[in-house]
Amino acid sequence: MKIVFATNNAHKLSEVRAVLGEGFELVTLREVGITEDIPETGATLDENASQKAHYVYERTGLDCFADDTGLEVEELNGAPGVRSARYATEGHDFAANNRKLLHELEGKTNRRARFRTVISLIRGGVEQQVEGIVEGRIATEEAGCGGFGYDPLFVPDGHTVTFAEMSADEKNAISHRGRAVAELVKLLRDS
């Protein structure tokens, strides 16, 4: 099955390809002629995922899906949330985002957090949404060199290491994106 994934993020693309497995051919935005940044002006992850999927579908008429992911920290009332990629700056500056998060949590005892991914799938003009959540906590310092984004700070429940210290397979088996993509696969296979 051929489907467009509305992302230019190479890390996301490789994670999703690994979880989707055989039987699915992911087509990139560049391959369908979309080279501009897709707007993300929603107030929620759900709105942003939907906006991105509709943007691709309206321009190509092809079945597609888009995701939006946020890190939601209890002590920060759910921040950075929908602003996770642009928490410290308007660009996707992972190092600056991690520094800001550590600064905001300095001296705080409640470090509970969760990663949440929402995927909007559009097939034949009909939209469906799924989500994946992983609960955990924010470490007091960065550890590991794998993954991207907040991975060096996020320790999932039941583990003693950050996502960045795990292999890609270990992370994909329990991650928010892995769980959301597993739900996406169920939708695609049930059709």
C-alpha positions, 0 to 999 in steps of 0.5 A, spaced: 500 500 500 502 506 497 501 512 502 504 519 503 507 521 510 506 528 511 513 530 514 520 532 512 523 529 519 528 524 517 528 521 524 520 520 524 520 517 517 525 512 519 521 510 525 515 510 522 518 505 516 521 501 521 514 500 525 510 500 519 514 494 516 513 490 509 506 491 505 507 499 506 510 504 501 511 510 504 512 516 500 515 523 502 513 530 501 518 531 496 516 525 492 509 528 491 512 535 490 511 539 496 517 542 498 514 548 502 513 547 510 506 545 512 502 550 516 501 548 524 497 553 527 492 549 531 492 549 538 492 542 539 496 536 537 489 533 534 488 540 530 495 540 527 495 533 525 489 534 521 491 540 518 497 537 515 494 531 513 488 536 509 494 540 506 497 534 503 490 531 501 488 537 498 494 538 494 495 531 491 488 527 492 493 522 495 491 517 501 496 520 506 497 521 514 500 526 518 502 526 525 503 531 531 507 530 537 508 533 544 511 532 550 506 534 556 510 535 563 505 535 569 509 540 573 509 545 567 501 544 566 502 540 560 507 544 557 511 544 552 505 540 549 503 543 542 509 547 542 514 542 543 518 543 537 518 550 538 519 551 545 525 555 546 526 558 539 521 558 533 526 553 529 527 546 531 533 547 536 533 540 540 539 543 544 535 549 546 529 546 548 532 541 552 536 546 556 529 550 557 526 544 559 531 543 564 531 550 567 524 550 568 524 544 572 530 546 576 529 544 583 522 541 582 520 534 585 514 533 580 518 530 573 512 526 571 511 527 563 508 523 557 509 523 550 503 523 546 503 522 538 496 524 534 496 521 527 490 523 522 489 519 516 485 521 510 483 515 505 478 517 500 477 524 503 475 521 510 479 522 516 480 518 522 485 519 528 489 515 532 494 516 538 499 513 542 501 515 549 507 513 553 508 515 560 515 517 564 519 522 567 524 527 565 531 526 568 535 531 571 540 531 565 541 529 558 543 522 557 544 518 551 546 520 543 540 516 540 533 519 538 532 526 537 528 532 540 527 530 548 529 523 547 536 524 552 531 527 557 525 522 557 525 516 561 519 511 560 515 508 566 518 501 567 525 503 565 532 506 568 534 509 561 532 515 557 529 514 550 536 516 547 540 510 551 535 505 547 536 502 541 531 504 535 528 497 536 527 498 543 524 505 543 520 503 537 517 498 541 514 502 547 514 509 544 508 514 543 510 514 535 510 506 535 504 506 539 500 511 534 503 507 528 501 501 531 494 503 531 494 506 524 496 500 521 490 497 524 486 502 521 490 501 514 489 493 515 482 493 517 480 497 510 
